[in-house]
Amino acid sequence: MMFLWLLLIGLVLYFVLVKPGKREDFAAKSAEDPDEVLKRRFVNGEITEEEYKNMLKIVNE
């Protein structure tokens, strides 16, 4: 029974102390400029040239 309490306390401490740093890293990565995101997706072959141009036009309106 004591093991379960220690496990629970350990999990709470993990999510309180370790996880907030992970969220900040994600926020920093997602702060990329929309034009750069489209450019990267086009270069990686995720979208076609037509899709790239259409999305770029929409983003820059």
C-alpha distance matrix in Angstrom:
0.0 3.8 5.4 5.3 6.7 8.9 10.0 10.9 12.8 14.4 15.7 17.1 18.8 20.2 21.7 23.1 24.5 25.5 26.4 29.2 31.3 31.2 32.6 35.4 36.4 36.7 38.8 41.1 41.7 42.4 45.0 47.5 51.0 51.6 54.8 52.9 50.3 53.2 55.0 52.0 51.4 55.1 55.3 52.3 54.0 51.4 54.3 58.0 60.8 61.6 58.1 57.9 61.2 60.3 56.9 58.5 61.1 58.5 56.4 59.5 60.9
3.8 0.0 3.8 5.4 5.2 6.3 8.6 9.9 10.7 12.2 14.3 15.5 16.6 18.3 20.2 21.2 22.3 23.5 24.9 27.5 29.4 29.7 31.3 33.8 34.8 35.5 37.5 39.6 40.4 41.4 43.8 46.4 49.9 50.8 53.9 52.0 49.6 52.6 54.3 51.3 50.9 54.7 54.7 51.8 53.8 51.3 54.2 57.9 60.6 61.6 58.0 57.7 60.9 60.1 56.6 58.0 60.7 58.2 55.9 58.9 60.4
5.4 3.8 0.0 3.8 5.5 5.1 6.1 8.6 9.9 10.4 12.2 14.3 15.3 16.2 18.4 19.9 20.7 21.4 22.8 25.7 27.4 27.4 29.2 31.8 32.5 33.2 35.4 37.4 38.0 39.1 41.6 44.0 47.6 48.5 51.5 49.4 46.9 49.9 51.5 48.4 48.0 51.7 51.6 48.7 50.6 48.3 51.3 55.0 57.7 58.8 55.3 54.9 58.3 57.6 54.2 55.5 58.4 56.0 53.7 56.7 58.4
5.3 5.4 3.8 0.0 3.8 5.4 5.0 6.1 8.6 9.7 10.5 12.3 14.2 15.1 16.6 18.3 19.8 20.4 21.2 24.1 26.2 26.0 27.4 30.2 31.1 31.4 33.6 35.8 36.4 37.2 39.7 42.2 45.7 46.4 49.5 47.6 45.0 47.9 49.7 46.7 46.2 49.9 50.1 47.1 48.9 46.3 49.2 52.9 55.6 56.6 53.0 52.8 56.0 55.2 51.8 53.3 56.0 53.4 51.3 54.4 55.9
6.7 5.2 5.5 3.8 0.0 3.8 5.4 5.0 6.1 8.4 9.9 10.6 12.3 14.1 15.5 16.5 18.0 19.4 20.4 22.8 25.1 25.4 26.6 29.2 30.5 31.0 32.8 35.1 36.0 36.8 39.1 41.8 45.3 46.1 49.3 47.5 45.1 48.1 50.0 47.1 46.7 50.5 50.7 47.9 49.9 47.3 50.0 53.8 56.3 57.2 53.6 53.2 56.4 55.5 52.0 53.3 55.9 53.4 51.0 54.0 55.5
8.9 6.3 5.1 5.4 3.8 0.0 3.8 5.4 5.1 6.0 8.6 9.9 10.5 12.1 14.3 15.3 16.1 17.2 18.8 21.4 23.2 23.6 25.3 27.7 28.7 29.6 31.6 33.5 34.4 35.6 37.8 40.4 44.0 45.1 48.2 46.1 43.9 47.0 48.6 45.6 45.5 49.3 49.2 46.5 48.6 46.3 49.1 52.9 55.3 56.5 52.9 52.3 55.5 54.9 51.3 52.5 55.3 52.9 50.4 53.3 54.9
10.0 8.6 6.1 5.0 5.4 3.8 0.0 3.8 5.5 5.0 6.2 8.7 9.9 10.4 12.4 14.2 15.2 15.6 16.8 19.8 21.5 21.4 23.1 25.8 26.6 27.1 29.4 31.4 32.0 33.1 35.5 38.0 41.6 42.5 45.5 43.4 41.0 44.1 45.7 42.7 42.4 46.1 46.1 43.3 45.3 42.9 45.8 49.6 52.1 53.2 49.7 49.2 52.5 51.9 48.4 49.6 52.4 50.1 47.7 50.7 52.4
10.9 9.9 8.6 6.1 5.0 5.4 3.8 0.0 3.8 5.4 5.2 6.3 8.7 9.8 10.8 12.3 14.2 15.1 15.7 18.3 20.6 20.6 21.8 24.5 25.8 26.1 28.0 30.3 31.1 31.8 34.2 36.9 40.3 41.1 44.3 42.5 40.1 43.1 45.0 42.1 41.8 45.6 45.8 43.1 45.0 42.4 45.1 48.9 51.3 52.2 48.6 48.2 51.3 50.5 47.0 48.3 50.9 48.4 46.0 49.0 50.5
12.8 10.7 9.9 8.6 6.1 5.1 5.5 3.8 0.0 3.8 5.5 5.1 6.2 8.5 10.1 10.5 12.0 13.6 14.9 17.0 19.2 19.9 21.2 23.5 24.9 25.8 27.4 29.4 30.7 31.6 33.6 36.5 39.9 41.1 44.3 42.4 40.2 43.5 45.2 42.4 42.4 46.2 46.3 43.8 45.9 43.4 46.1 49.9 52.1 53.1 49.6 48.8 51.9 51.2 47.5 48.6 51.2 48.8 46.2 49.0 50.6
14.4 12.2 10.4 9.7 8.4 6.0 5.0 5.4 3.8 0.0 3.8 5.5 5.1 6.1 8.7 9.9 10.4 11.2 12.9 15.6 17.2 17.7 19.5 21.8 22.7 23.8 25.7 27.5 28.5 29.8 31.9 34.6 38.1 39.4 42.4 40.3 38.2 41.4 42.9 40.0 40.1 43.9 43.8 41.2 43.5 41.2 44.0 47.7 50.0 51.2 47.7 46.9 50.1 49.6 46.0 46.9 49.8 47.5 44.9 47.6 49.5
15.7 14.3 12.2 10.5 9.9 8.6 6.2 5.2 5.5 3.8 0.0 3.8 5.4 5.0 6.2 8.5 9.9 10.2 10.8 13.7 15.7 15.6 17.1 19.8 20.8 21.3 23.3 25.4 26.2 27.1 29.5 32.1 35.6 36.6 39.7 37.7 35.4 38.6 40.2 37.4 37.2 41.0 41.1 38.5 40.6 38.1 40.8 44.6 47.0 48.1 44.5 43.9 47.0 46.4 42.8 43.9 46.7 44.3 41.9 44.7 46.5
17.1 15.5 14.3 12.3 10.6 9.9 8.7 6.3 5.1 5.5 3.8 0.0 3.8 5.4 5.3 6.1 8.5 9.9 10.3 12.3 15.0 15.5 16.3 18.8 20.4 21.0 22.5 24.7 26.0 26.7 28.7 31.6 35.0 36.1 39.4 37.6 35.4 38.6 40.5 37.8 37.8 41.6 41.9 39.5 41.6 39.0 41.5 45.3 47.5 48.4 44.8 44.0 47.0 46.2 42.6 43.6 46.2 43.7 41.1 43.9 45.5
18.8 16.6 15.3 14.2 12.3 10.5 9.9 8.7 6.2 5.1 5.4 3.8 0.0 3.8 5.5 5.1 5.8 7.8 9.5 11.3 13.3 14.5 15.8 17.7 19.3 20.5 22.0 23.7 25.3 26.4 28.2 31.1 34.5 36.0 39.1 37.2 35.3 38.7 40.2 37.5 37.8 41.6 41.7 39.4 41.8 39.5 42.0 45.8 47.8 48.9 45.4 44.4 47.3 46.8 43.1 43.8 46.5 44.2 41.4 44.0 45.8
20.2 18.3 16.2 15.1 14.1 12.1 10.4 9.8 8.5 6.1 5.0 5.4 3.8 0.0 3.8 5.5 5.4 5.3 6.9 9.7 11.2 11.7 13.6 15.7 16.7 17.8 19.8 21.4 22.5 23.9 25.9 28.6 32.1 33.5 36.5 34.4 32.4 35.8 37.2 34.4 34.7 38.4 38.3 36.0 38.4 36.1 38.8 42.6 44.6 45.9 42.5 41.4 44.5 44.1 40.5 41.2 44.1 41.9 39.2 41.8 43.8
21.7 20.2 18.4 16.6 15.5 14.3 12.4 10.8 10.1 8.7 6.2 5.3 5.5 3.8 0.0 3.8 5.8 5.7 5.1 7.6 10.1 10.2 11.1 13.7 15.2 15.7 17.4 19.6 20.7 21.5 23.6 26.4 29.9 31.0 34.2 32.4 30.3 33.5 35.3 32.6 32.7 36.5 36.8 34.5 36.7 34.2 36.7 40.5 42.5 43.5 40.0 39.1 42.0 41.4 37.8 38.6 41.3 39.0 36.3 39.1 40.8
23.1 21.2 19.9 18.3 16.5 15.3 14.2 12.3 10.5 9.9 8.5 6.1 5.1 5.5 3.8 0.0 3.8 6.1 6.2 6.8 9.7 11.1 11.6 13.4 15.5 16.6 17.5 19.5 21.4 22.2 23.7 26.8 30.1 31.6 34.8 33.1 31.3 34.7 36.4 34.0 34.4 38.1 38.4 36.4 38.8 36.3 38.6 42.3 44.1 45.1 41.6 40.4 43.2 42.6 38.9 39.5 42.1 39.7 36.9 39.3 41.0
24.5 22.3 20.7 19.8 18.0 16.1 15.2 14.2 12.0 10.4 9.9 8.5 5.8 5.4 5.8 3.8 0.0 3.8 6.1 6.6 8.0 10.1 11.6 12.7 14.4 16.2 17.3 18.6 20.6 22.0 23.3 26.3 29.7 31.5 34.5 32.5 31.0 34.6 35.9 33.4 34.1 37.8 37.7 35.8 38.5 36.3 38.7 42.4 44.1 45.4 42.0 40.5 43.3 43.1 39.3 39.7 42.4 40.3 37.3 39.6 41.6
25.5 23.5 21.4 20.4 19.4 17.2 15.6 15.1 13.6 11.2 10.2 9.9 7.8 5.3 5.7 6.1 3.8 0.0 3.8 5.8 6.1 7.3 9.6 11.0 11.9 13.6 15.5 16.6 18.0 19.7 21.4 24.0 27.7 29.4 32.2 30.0 28.4 31.9 33.1 30.4 31.1 34.8 34.5 32.5 35.2 33.1 35.7 39.4 41.1 42.6 39.3 37.8 40.8 40.7 37.0 37.4 40.3 38.4 35.4 37.8 40.0
26.4 24.9 22.8 21.2 20.4 18.8 16.8 15.7 14.9 12.9 10.8 10.3 9.5 6.9 5.1 6.2 6.1 3.8 0.0 3.8 5.4 5.2 6.6 9.0 10.2 11.0 12.8 14.7 15.9 17.0 19.0 21.7 25.3 26.6 29.7 27.7 25.8 29.2 30.7 28.1 28.5 32.3 32.4 30.3 32.8 30.4 32.9 36.6 38.4 39.7 36.2 35.0 37.9 37.6 33.9 34.5 37.3 35.2 32.4 35.0 37.0
29.2 27.5 25.7 24.1 22.8 21.4 19.8 18.3 17.0 15.6 13.7 12.3 11.3 9.7 7.6 6.8 6.6 5.8 3.8 0.0 3.8 5.4 5.3 6.6 8.9 10.2 10.9 12.7 14.7 15.7 17.0 20.1 23.4 25.1 28.2 26.5 24.9 28.4 29.9 27.7 28.3 32.1 32.3 30.6 33.1 30.8 32.9 36.6 38.1 39.2 35.8 34.3 37.0 36.7 32.9 33.2 35.9 33.8 30.7 33.1 35.0
31.3 29.4 27.4 26.2 25.1 23.2 21.5 20.6 19.2 17.2 15.7 15.0 13.3 11.2 10.1 9.7 8.0 6.1 5.4 3.8 0.0 3.8 5.4 5.2 6.4 8.9 10.0 10.8 12.7 14.5 15.7 18.5 22.0 24.0 26.8 24.7 23.4 27.0 28.2 25.8 26.8 30.4 30.3 28.7 31.5 29.6 31.8 35.4 36.8 38.2 35.0 33.2 35.9 36.0 32.2 32.3 35.2 33.4 30.2 32.3 34.6
31.2 29.7 27.4 26.0 25.4 23.6 21.4 20.6 19.9 17.7 15.6 15.5 14.5 11.7 10.2 11.1 10.1 7.3 5.2 5.4 3.8 0.0 3.8 5.4 5.2 6.4 8.8 10.0 10.9 12.6 14.6 17.0 20.6 22.2 25.0 22.8 21.1 24.6 25.9 23.3 24.0 27.7 27.6 25.8 28.4 26.3 28.8 32.4 34.0 35.5 32.2 30.6 33.6 33.6 29.9 30.2 33.2 31.4 28.4 30.9 33.2
32.6 31.3 29.2 27.4 26.6 25.3 23.1 21.8 21.2 19.5 17.1 16.3 15.8 13.6 11.1 11.6 11.6 9.6 6.6 5.3 5.4 3.8 0.0 3.8 5.4 5.1 6.3 8.7 10.0 10.6 12.5 15.4 18.8 20.2 23.3 21.6 19.7 23.2 24.9 22.7 23.2 26.9 27.3 25.7 28.1 25.7 27.7 31.3 32.8 34.0 30.5 29.1 31.8 31.5 27.7 28.1 30.9 28.8 25.9 28.4 30.4
35.4 33.8 31.8 30.2 29.2 27.7 25.8 24.5 23.5 21.8 19.8 18.8 17.7 15.7 13.7 13.4 12.7 11.0 9.0 6.6 5.2 5.4 3.8 0.0 3.8 5.4 5.0 6.2 8.7 9.9 10.7 13.8 17.1 19.1 22.1 20.2 19.1 22.7 24.1 22.1 23.2 26.7 26.9 25.7 28.4 26.3 28.1 31.6 32.7 34.0 30.8 28.9 31.4 31.3 27.6 27.5 30.2 28.4 25.2 27.2 29.5
36.4 34.8 32.5 31.1 30.5 28.7 26.6 25.8 24.9 22.7 20.8 20.4 19.3 16.7 15.2 15.5 14.4 11.9 10.2 8.9 6.4 5.2 5.4 3.8 0.0 3.8 5.5 5.2 6.3 8.7 10.1 12.3 16.0 18.1 20.6 18.3 17.1 20.8 21.8 19.4 20.7 24.2 24.0 22.7 25.6 23.8 25.9 29.4 30.6 32.2 29.1 27.1 29.8 30.1 26.4 26.3 29.3 27.9 24.6 26.7 29.3
36.7 35.5 33.2 31.4 31.0 29.6 27.1 26.1 25.8 23.8 21.3 21.0 20.5 17.8 15.7 16.6 16.2 13.6 11.0 10.2 8.9 6.4 5.1 5.4 3.8 0.0 3.8 5.4 5.2 6.2 8.7 10.9 14.5 15.8 18.7 16.7 14.9 18.4 19.9 17.6 18.3 21.9 22.2 20.7 23.3 21.1 23.1 26.7 28.0 29.4 26.1 24.4 27.2 27.2 23.5 23.8 26.8 25.1 22.1 24.5 26.9
38.8 37.5 35.4 33.6 32.8 31.6 29.4 28.0 27.4 25.7 23.3 22.5 22.0 19.8 17.4 17.5 17.3 15.5 12.8 10.9 10.0 8.8 6.3 5.0 5.5 3.8 0.0 3.8 5.5 5.2 6.3 9.4 12.6 14.3 17.4 15.9 14.5 18.0 19.7 18.1 19.0 22.4 23.1 22.1 24.6 22.3 23.8 27.2 28.2 29.2 26.0 24.1 26.5 26.4 22.6 22.5 25.3 23.4 20.2 22.4 24.6
41.1 39.6 37.4 35.8 35.1 33.5 31.4 30.3 29.4 27.5 25.4 24.7 23.7 21.4 19.6 19.5 18.6 16.6 14.7 12.7 10.8 10.0 8.7 6.2 5.2 5.4 3.8 0.0 3.8 5.5 5.4 7.9 11.3 13.8 16.3 14.3 13.7 17.4 18.4 16.8 18.4 21.6 21.8 21.2 24.0 22.3 23.8 27.0 27.6 29.1 26.1 23.8 26.1 26.5 22.8 22.2 25.1 23.8 20.3 22.1 24.7
41.7 40.4 38.0 36.4 36.0 34.4 32.0 31.1 30.7 28.5 26.2 26.0 25.3 22.5 20.7 21.4 20.6 18.0 15.9 14.7 12.7 10.9 10.0 8.7 6.3 5.2 5.5 3.8 0.0 3.8 5.5 6.4 10.2 12.1 14.4 12.0 10.9 14.6 15.5 13.4 14.9 18.3 18.3 17.5 20.3 18.6 20.4 23.7 24.5 26.2 23.2 21.0 23.6 24.2 20.6 20.2 23.4 22.3 19.0 21.0 23.9
42.4 41.4 39.1 37.2 36.8 35.6 33.1 31.8 31.6 29.8 27.1 26.7 26.4 23.9 21.5 22.2 22.0 19.7 17.0 15.7 14.5 12.6 10.6 9.9 8.7 6.2 5.2 5.5 3.8 0.0 3.8 5.3 8.6 9.7 12.7 11.1 9.4 12.9 14.7 13.1 14.0 17.4 18.2 17.5 19.8 17.6 18.8 22.1 23.0 24.2 21.0 19.0 21.5 21.6 17.8 17.8 20.7 19.2 16.0 18.4 21.0
45.0 43.8 41.6 39.7 39.1 37.8 35.5 34.2 33.6 31.9 29.5 28.7 28.2 25.9 23.6 23.7 23.3 21.4 19.0 17.0 15.7 14.6 12.5 10.7 10.1 8.7 6.3 5.4 5.5 3.8 0.0 3.8 6.5 8.7 11.6 10.5 9.9 13.4 14.8 14.1 15.5 18.4 19.2 19.2 21.6 19.7 20.5 23.4 23.7 24.8 21.9 19.5 21.4 21.7 18.0 17.2 19.9 18.6 15.0 16.8 19.4
47.5 46.4 44.0 42.2 41.8 40.4 38.0 36.9 36.5 34.6 32.1 31.6 31.1 28.6 26.4 26.8 26.3 24.0 21.7 20.1 18.5 17.0 15.4 13.8 12.3 10.9 9.4 7.9 6.4 5.3 3.8 0.0 3.8 6.3 8.5 6.7 6.7 10.2 11.2 10.6 12.4 15.1 15.7 16.1 18.5 17.0 17.7 20.4 20.5 21.9 19.2 16.5 18.5 19.2 15.7 14.6 17.6 16.9 13.4 15.0 18.1
51.0 49.9 47.6 45.7 45.3 44.0 41.6 40.3 39.9 38.1 35.6 35.0 34.5 32.1 29.9 30.1 29.7 27.7 25.3 23.4 22.0 20.6 18.8 17.1 16.0 14.5 12.6 11.3 10.2 8.6 6.5 3.8 0.0 3.9 5.5 5.2 6.4 8.9 9.9 10.7 12.5 14.4 15.4 16.6 18.6 17.3 17.1 19.3 18.8 19.9 17.5 14.6 15.9 16.7 13.4 11.7 14.5 14.0 10.4 11.4 14.7
51.6 50.8 48.5 46.4 46.1 45.1 42.5 41.1 41.1 39.4 36.6 36.1 36.0 33.5 31.0 31.6 31.5 29.4 26.6 25.1 24.0 22.2 20.2 19.1 18.1 15.8 14.3 13.8 12.1 9.7 8.7 6.3 3.9 0.0 3.8 5.4 5.0 6.3 8.6 9.9 10.6 12.3 14.3 15.4 16.7 15.0 14.2 16.4 16.0 16.7 14.1 11.5 12.9 13.2 9.7 8.5 11.4 10.6 7.2 9.2 12.3
54.8 53.9 51.5 49.5 49.3 48.2 45.5 44.3 44.3 42.4 39.7 39.4 39.1 36.5 34.2 34.8 34.5 32.2 29.7 28.2 26.8 25.0 23.3 22.1 20.6 18.7 17.4 16.3 14.4 12.7 11.6 8.5 5.5 3.8 0.0 3.8 5.5 5.2 6.1 8.6 10.0 10.6 12.3 14.2 15.5 14.6 13.4 14.9 13.8 14.9 13.0 9.7 10.6 11.9 9.2 6.8 10.0 10.6 7.6 8.4 12.1
52.9 52.0 49.4 47.6 47.5 46.1 43.4 42.5 42.4 40.3 37.7 37.6 37.2 34.4 32.4 33.1 32.5 30.0 27.7 26.5 24.7 22.8 21.6 20.2 18.3 16.7 15.9 14.3 12.0 11.1 10.5 6.7 5.2 5.4 3.8 0.0 3.8 5.4 5.0 6.0 8.5 9.8 10.4 12.1 14.1 13.6 13.4 15.3 14.6 16.5 14.6 11.2 13.0 14.7 11.9 10.0 13.5 14.1 11.2 12.2 15.9
50.3 49.6 46.9 45.0 45.1 43.9 41.0 40.1 40.2 38.2 35.4 35.4 35.3 32.4 30.3 31.3 31.0 28.4 25.8 24.9 23.4 21.1 19.7 19.1 17.1 14.9 14.5 13.7 10.9 9.4 9.9 6.7 6.4 5.0 5.5 3.8 0.0 3.8 5.5 5.2 6.2 8.6 10.0 10.6 12.4 10.9 11.1 13.8 14.0 15.6 13.0 10.3 12.8 13.9 10.7 10.1 13.7 13.5 10.9 13.1 16.3
53.2 52.6 49.9 47.9 48.1 47.0 44.1 43.1 43.5 41.4 38.6 38.6 38.7 35.8 33.5 34.7 34.6 31.9 29.2 28.4 27.0 24.6 23.2 22.7 20.8 18.4 18.0 17.4 14.6 12.9 13.4 10.2 8.9 6.3 5.2 5.4 3.8 0.0 3.8 5.5 5.1 6.1 8.6 9.9 10.6 9.4 8.4 10.5 10.4 11.8 9.4 6.5 9.2 10.4 7.6 7.2 10.9 11.3 9.5 11.6 14.8
55.0 54.3 51.5 49.7 50.0 48.6 45.7 45.0 45.2 42.9 40.2 40.5 40.2 37.2 35.3 36.4 35.9 33.1 30.7 29.9 28.2 25.9 24.9 24.1 21.8 19.9 19.7 18.4 15.5 14.7 14.8 11.2 9.9 8.6 6.1 5.0 5.5 3.8 0.0 3.8 5.5 5.1 6.1 8.6 9.9 10.1 9.5 10.8 10.1 12.5 11.1 7.6 9.9 12.3 10.4 9.0 12.7 14.0 12.1 13.4 16.8
52.0 51.3 48.4 46.7 47.1 45.6 42.7 42.1 42.4 40.0 37.4 37.8 37.5 34.4 32.6 34.0 33.4 30.4 28.1 27.7 25.8 23.3 22.7 22.1 19.4 17.6 18.1 16.8 13.4 13.1 14.1 10.6 10.7 9.9 8.6 6.0 5.2 5.5 3.8 0.0 3.8 5.4 5.2 6.1 8.6 8.6 9.6 11.8 12.1 14.7 12.9 10.1 13.1 15.1 12.9 12.2 16.0 16.7 14.7 16.5 19.9
51.4 50.9 48.0 46.2 46.7 45.5 42.4 41.8 42.4 40.1 37.2 37.8 37.8 34.7 32.7 34.4 34.1 31.1 28.5 28.3 26.8 24.0 23.2 23.2 20.7 18.3 19.0 18.4 14.9 14.0 15.5 12.4 12.5 10.6 10.0 8.5 6.2 5.1 5.5 3.8 0.0 3.8 5.5 5.1 6.2 5.1 6.1 9.0 10.3 12.5 10.3 8.3 11.9 13.4 11.2 11.6 15.3 15.6 14.3 16.7 19.6
55.1 54.7 51.7 49.9 50.5 49.3 46.1 45.6 46.2 43.9 41.0 41.6 41.6 38.4 36.5 38.1 37.8 34.8 32.3 32.1 30.4 27.7 26.9 26.7 24.2 21.9 22.4 21.6 18.3 17.4 18.4 15.1 14.4 12.3 10.6 9.8 8.6 6.1 5.1 5.4 3.8 0.0 3.8 5.4 5.1 5.8 5.2 6.5 6.9 9.9 8.6 6.4 9.7 11.9 10.7 10.8 14.2 15.4 14.7 16.5 19.4
55.3 54.7 51.6 50.1 50.7 49.2 46.1 45.8 46.3 43.8 41.1 41.9 41.7 38.3 36.8 38.4 37.7 34.5 32.4 32.3 30.3 27.6 27.3 26.9 24.0 22.2 23.1 21.8 18.3 18.2 19.2 15.7 15.4 14.3 12.3 10.4 10.0 8.6 6.1 5.2 5.5 3.8 0.0 3.8 5.4 7.7 8.4 9.3 9.5 13.0 12.3 9.9 12.8 15.4 14.3 13.8 17.3 18.8 17.6 19.1 22.3
52.3 51.8 48.7 47.1 47.9 46.5 43.3 43.1 43.8 41.2 38.5 39.5 39.4 36.0 34.5 36.4 35.8 32.5 30.3 30.6 28.7 25.8 25.7 25.7 22.7 20.7 22.1 21.2 17.5 17.5 19.2 16.1 16.6 15.4 14.2 12.1 10.6 9.9 8.6 6.1 5.1 5.4 3.8 0.0 3.8 5.6 8.0 9.9 11.5 14.6 13.3 11.7 15.1 17.1 15.6 16.0 19.5 20.3 19.2 21.2 24.3
54.0 53.8 50.6 48.9 49.9 48.6 45.3 45.0 45.9 43.5 40.6 41.6 41.8 38.4 36.7 38.8 38.5 35.2 32.8 33.1 31.5 28.4 28.1 28.4 25.6 23.3 24.6 24.0 20.3 19.8 21.6 18.5 18.6 16.7 15.5 14.1 12.4 10.6 9.9 8.6 6.2 5.1 5.4 3.8 0.0 3.8 5.5 6.8 9.1 12.0 11.0 10.3 13.7 15.4 14.6 15.5 18.7 19.6 19.2 21.3 24.0
51.4 51.3 48.3 46.3 47.3 46.3 42.9 42.4 43.4 41.2 38.1 39.0 39.5 36.1 34.2 36.3 36.3 33.1 30.4 30.8 29.6 26.3 25.7 26.3 23.8 21.1 22.3 22.3 18.6 17.6 19.7 17.0 17.3 15.0 14.6 13.6 10.9 9.4 10.1 8.6 5.1 5.8 7.7 5.6 3.8 0.0 3.8 7.0 9.9 11.9 9.7 9.6 13.4 14.2 12.9 14.4 17.6 17.8 17.4 20.0 22.5
54.3 54.2 51.3 49.2 50.0 49.1 45.8 45.1 46.1 44.0 40.8 41.5 42.0 38.8 36.7 38.6 38.7 35.7 32.9 32.9 31.8 28.8 27.7 28.1 25.9 23.1 23.8 23.8 20.4 18.8 20.5 17.7 17.1 14.2 13.4 13.4 11.1 8.4 9.5 9.6 6.1 5.2 8.4 8.0 5.5 3.8 0.0 3.8 6.7 8.1 6.0 6.4 9.9 10.7 9.9 11.7 14.5 14.9 15.1 17.6 19.8
58.0 57.9 55.0 52.9 53.8 52.9 49.6 48.9 49.9 47.7 44.6 45.3 45.8 42.6 40.5 42.3 42.4 39.4 36.6 36.6 35.4 32.4 31.3 31.6 29.4 26.7 27.2 27.0 23.7 22.1 23.4 20.4 19.3 16.4 14.9 15.3 13.8 10.5 10.8 11.8 9.0 6.5 9.3 9.9 6.8 7.0 3.8 0.0 3.8 5.4 5.2 6.1 8.7 9.9 10.5 12.0 14.2 15.4 16.2 18.1 20.1
60.8 60.6 57.7 55.6 56.3 55.3 52.1 51.3 52.1 50.0 47.0 47.5 47.8 44.6 42.5 44.1 44.1 41.1 38.4 38.1 36.8 34.0 32.8 32.7 30.6 28.0 28.2 27.6 24.5 23.0 23.7 20.5 18.8 16.0 13.8 14.6 14.0 10.4 10.1 12.1 10.3 6.9 9.5 11.5 9.1 9.9 6.7 3.8 0.0 3.8 5.5 4.9 6.2 8.6 9.9 10.3 12.2 14.3 15.1 16.3 18.5
61.6 61.6 58.8 56.6 57.2 56.5 53.2 52.2 53.1 51.2 48.1 48.4 48.9 45.9 43.5 45.1 45.4 42.6 39.7 39.2 38.2 35.5 34.0 34.0 32.2 29.4 29.2 29.1 26.2 24.2 24.8 21.9 19.9 16.7 14.9 16.5 15.6 11.8 12.5 14.7 12.5 9.9 13.0 14.6 12.0 11.9 8.1 5.4 3.8 0.0 3.8 5.4 5.2 6.2 8.6 9.8 10.7 12.5 14.2 15.5 16.9
58.1 58.0 55.3 53.0 53.6 52.9 49.7 48.6 49.6 47.7 44.5 44.8 45.4 42.5 40.0 41.6 42.0 39.3 36.2 35.8 35.0 32.2 30.5 30.8 29.1 26.1 26.0 26.1 23.2 21.0 21.9 19.2 17.5 14.1 13.0 14.6 13.0 9.4 11.1 12.9 10.3 8.6 12.3 13.3 11.0 9.7 6.0 5.2 5.5 3.8 0.0 3.8 5.5 5.1 6.0 8.3 9.9 10.6 12.0 14.1 15.6
57.9 57.7 54.9 52.8 53.2 52.3 49.2 48.2 48.8 46.9 43.9 44.0 44.4 41.4 39.1 40.4 40.5 37.8 35.0 34.3 33.2 30.6 29.1 28.9 27.1 24.4 24.1 23.8 21.0 19.0 19.5 16.5 14.6 11.5 9.7 11.2 10.3 6.5 7.6 10.1 8.3 6.4 9.9 11.7 10.3 9.6 6.4 6.1 4.9 5.4 3.8 0.0 3.8 5.5 5.3 5.9 8.5 9.9 10.4 12.1 14.3
61.2 60.9 58.3 56.0 56.4 55.5 52.5 51.3 51.9 50.1 47.0 47.0 47.3 44.5 42.0 43.2 43.3 40.8 37.9 37.0 35.9 33.6 31.8 31.4 29.8 27.2 26.5 26.1 23.6 21.5 21.4 18.5 15.9 12.9 10.6 13.0 12.8 9.2 9.9 13.1 11.9 9.7 12.8 15.1 13.7 13.4 9.9 8.7 6.2 5.2 5.5 3.8 0.0 3.8 5.5 5.1 6.1 8.7 9.9 10.6 12.4
60.3 60.1 57.6 55.2 55.5 54.9 51.9 50.5 51.2 49.6 46.4 46.2 46.8 44.1 41.4 42.6 43.1 40.7 37.6 36.7 36.0 33.6 31.5 31.3 30.1 27.2 26.4 26.5 24.2 21.6 21.7 19.2 16.7 13.2 11.9 14.7 13.9 10.4 12.3 15.1 13.4 11.9 15.4 17.1 15.4 14.2 10.7 9.9 8.6 6.2 5.1 5.5 3.8 0.0 3.8 5.5 5.2 6.4 8.7 10.1 11.0
56.9 56.6 54.2 51.8 52.0 51.3 48.4 47.0 47.5 46.0 42.8 42.6 43.1 40.5 37.8 38.9 39.3 37.0 33.9 32.9 32.2 29.9 27.7 27.6 26.4 23.5 22.6 22.8 20.6 17.8 18.0 15.7 13.4 9.7 9.2 11.9 10.7 7.6 10.4 12.9 11.2 10.7 14.3 15.6 14.6 12.9 9.9 10.5 9.9 8.6 6.0 5.3 5.5 3.8 0.0 3.8 5.4 5.0 6.1 8.6 10.1
58.5 58.0 55.5 53.3 53.3 52.5 49.6 48.3 48.6 46.9 43.9 43.6 43.8 41.2 38.6 39.5 39.7 37.4 34.5 33.2 32.3 30.2 28.1 27.5 26.3 23.8 22.5 22.2 20.2 17.8 17.2 14.6 11.7 8.5 6.8 10.0 10.1 7.2 9.0 12.2 11.6 10.8 13.8 16.0 15.5 14.4 11.7 12.0 10.3 9.8 8.3 5.9 5.1 5.5 3.8 0.0 3.8 5.4 5.1 6.1 8.7
61.1 60.7 58.4 56.0 55.9 55.3 52.4 50.9 51.2 49.8 46.7 46.2 46.5 44.1 41.3 42.1 42.4 40.3 37.3 35.9 35.2 33.2 30.9 30.2 29.3 26.8 25.3 25.1 23.4 20.7 19.9 17.6 14.5 11.4 10.0 13.5 13.7 10.9 12.7 16.0 15.3 14.2 17.3 19.5 18.7 17.6 14.5 14.2 12.2 10.7 9.9 8.5 6.1 5.2 5.4 3.8 0.0 3.8 5.6 5.3 6.3
58.5 58.2 56.0 53.4 53.4 52.9 50.1 48.4 48.8 47.5 44.3 43.7 44.2 41.9 39.0 39.7 40.3 38.4 35.2 33.8 33.4 31.4 28.8 28.4 27.9 25.1 23.4 23.8 22.3 19.2 18.6 16.9 14.0 10.6 10.6 14.1 13.5 11.3 14.0 16.7 15.6 15.4 18.8 20.3 19.6 17.8 14.9 15.4 14.3 12.5 10.6 9.9 8.7 6.4 5.0 5.4 3.8 0.0 3.8 5.5 5.4
56.4 55.9 53.7 51.3 51.0 50.4 47.7 46.0 46.2 44.9 41.9 41.1 41.4 39.2 36.3 36.9 37.3 35.4 32.4 30.7 30.2 28.4 25.9 25.2 24.6 22.1 20.2 20.3 19.0 16.0 15.0 13.4 10.4 7.2 7.6 11.2 10.9 9.5 12.1 14.7 14.3 14.7 17.6 19.2 19.2 17.4 15.1 16.2 15.1 14.2 12.0 10.4 9.9 8.7 6.1 5.1 5.6 3.8 0.0 3.8 5.7
59.5 58.9 56.7 54.4 54.0 53.3 50.7 49.0 49.0 47.6 44.7 43.9 44.0 41.8 39.1 39.3 39.6 37.8 35.0 33.1 32.3 30.9 28.4 27.2 26.7 24.5 22.4 22.1 21.0 18.4 16.8 15.0 11.4 9.2 8.4 12.2 13.1 11.6 13.4 16.5 16.7 16.5 19.1 21.2 21.3 20.0 17.6 18.1 16.3 15.5 14.1 12.1 10.6 10.1 8.6 6.1 5.3 5.5 3.8 0.0 3.8
60.9 60.4 58.4 55.9 55.5 54.9 52.4 50.5 50.6 49.5 46.5 45.5 45.8 43.8 40.8 41.0 41.6 40.0 37.0 35.0 34.6 33.2 30.4 29.5 29.3 26.9 24.6 24.7 23.9 21.0 19.4 18.1 14.7 12.3 12.1 15.9 16.3 14.8 16.8 19.9 19.6 19.4 22.3 24.3 24.0 22.5 19.8 20.1 18.5 16.9 15.6 14.3 12.4 11.0 10.1 8.7 6.3 5.4 5.7 3.8 0.0
